């Protein structure tokens, strides 16, 4: 599917590994970091993608996060790797809203020169997270 800004694709991802470490203690906001392994399918096929997040948990159970994720596999059948930078928020119920953008210059192989951005909404308890991604290649 194409739009005026690029090619739009959809898919979903699941995570297979989540290792989180709390960095601060005490009253007030809490910082933590996590190493996560995700499996992307659909327009992006990237098994075992590596992701590193930093979180701030607020006292009311909400918070925000930022992270980088290396996707190595295929994008619409083109082989290569690229990194996305993610920023998001989460509710006290565990639902997540995130937007992400390709890190400029990170595309390799047939994905060299890739640019794009996407988003996802993760619903707590759902094993699969749908994403959308709009990209351009030179």
Phi, psi and omega per residue, in radians:
X1 nan 2.310 -3.130
X2 -1.986 2.676 3.007
X3 -2.319 3.137 -3.118
X4 -1.164 -0.368 -3.099
X5 -1.720 -0.221 -3.104
X6 2.784 -2.829 3.138
X7 -1.701 2.280 -3.125
X8 -1.873 2.261 3.112
X9 -2.227 2.893 3.099
X10 -2.386 2.872 3.092
X11 3.118 -2.761 3.132
X12 -2.630 2.810 3.019
X13 -2.406 2.736 3.034
X14 -2.256 2.783 3.059
X15 -1.971 2.540 -3.123
X16 -1.971 -0.267 -3.104
X17 -2.590 2.348 -3.138
X18 -2.470 1.929 3.100
X19 -2.062 1.976 -3.071
X20 -2.033 2.490 -3.133
X21 -2.287 2.209 3.089
X22 -1.357 2.339 -3.080
X23 -1.791 -0.388 -3.131
X24 -2.315 2.801 3.090
X25 -2.371 2.911 3.094
X26 1.831 -3.103 -3.139
X27 -1.245 2.751 3.128
X28 1.650 -2.958 -3.141
X29 -1.052 2.592 3.118
X30 -2.061 2.320 3.049
X31 -1.703 2.497 3.087
X32 -2.580 2.812 3.014
X33 -2.329 2.713 -3.112
X34 -2.466 2.540 2.971
X35 -1.906 2.192 -3.022
X36 -2.261 2.511 3.003
X37 -1.970 2.142 3.141
X38 -2.000 2.717 3.054
X39 -2.114 1.960 3.138
X40 -1.677 2.449 3.043
X41 -2.423 2.875 -3.079
X42 1.778 -2.374 3.132
X43 -1.059 -0.576 3.017
X44 -1.846 2.121 3.047
X45 -1.936 1.809 -3.087
X46 -2.530 1.571 3.091
X47 -1.289 2.574 3.046
X48 0.994 0.785 3.062
X49 -1.277 2.537 -3.096
X50 -1.765 2.307 -3.100
X51 -2.378 2.442 3.050
X52 -2.181 2.162 -3.121
X53 -2.048 2.641 2.898
X54 -2.135 2.309 -3.072
X55 -2.057 2.682 2.844
X56 -2.166 2.095 3.080
X57 -1.724 2.199 3.108
X58 -1.603 2.823 -3.059
X59 -1.083 -0.447 -3.140
X60 -1.477 0.080 3.106
X61 1.619 -0.108 3.097
X62 -1.594 3.102 3.079
X63 3.047 -2.968 3.117
X64 -2.518 2.922 -3.110
X65 -2.654 2.814 3.002
X66 -2.442 2.639 -3.138
X67 -2.897 2.948 3.051
X68 -2.174 2.465 -3.125
X69 -2.369 2.255 3.100
X70 -1.699 2.064 3.130
X71 -1.860 2.084 -3.102
X72 -2.160 1.994 -3.098
X73 2.939 -2.101 3.136
X74 -2.348 2.620 3.015
X75 -2.172 1.962 -3.063
X76 0.888 0.664 3.098
X77 1.498 -0.090 3.118
X78 -1.595 2.195 -3.082
X79 -1.453 2.502 3.089
X80 2.781 -2.890 3.123
X81 -2.405 2.742 3.027
X82 -2.778 2.802 -3.135
X83 -1.997 2.446 3.047
X84 -2.027 2.548 3.026
X85 -1.805 2.224 -3.057
X86 -1.982 2.525 3.024
X87 -2.461 2.328 -3.106
X88 -2.756 3.100 3.110
X89 -2.314 2.792 3.063
X90 -2.456 2.676 -3.119
X91 -1.623 2.975 3.072
X92 -1.132 -0.326 3.097
X93 -1.527 -0.032 3.103
X94 1.609 0.086 3.091
X95 -1.382 2.479 -3.008
X96 -2.162 2.399 2.968
X97 -2.074 2.275 -3.081
X98 -2.486 2.471 2.948
X99 -2.085 2.644 -3.124
X100 -2.500 2.758 -3.115
X101 -2.479 2.504 3.099
X102 -1.153 2.315 3.056
X103 -1.236 2.142 -3.094
X104 -0.973 2.276 3.105
X105 1.471 0.019 -3.063
X106 -1.517 -0.195 -3.121
X107 -1.221 2.398 3.110
X108 -2.185 2.916 3.109
X109 1.040 -2.345 3.139
X110 -1.265 -0.023 3.136
X111 -1.858 0.214 3.096
X112 -1.071 2.308 -3.132
X113 1.524 0.055 -3.125
X114 -1.058 2.413 2.935
X115 -2.385 2.702 3.126
X116 2.914 2.993 3.120
X117 -2.607 2.742 -3.125
X118 -2.731 -2.992 -3.131
X119 -2.781 2.883 3.005
X120 -2.683 2.758 3.013
X121 -2.221 2.078 3.123
X122 -1.770 2.248 3.120
X123 -1.775 2.188 -3.111
X124 -0.907 2.291 3.113
X125 1.616 -0.279 3.111
X126 -1.466 2.241 -3.073
X127 -1.277 -0.383 -3.081
X128 -2.105 2.441 -3.099
X129 -2.022 2.010 3.105
X130 -1.301 2.506 3.092
X131 -2.275 2.787 2.942
X132 -2.202 2.588 -3.090
X133 -2.581 2.250 3.069
X134 -2.023 2.218 -3.032
X135 -2.430 2.849 2.981
X136 -2.339 2.611 3.044
X137 -2.258 2.521 -3.139
X138 -1.143 nan nan
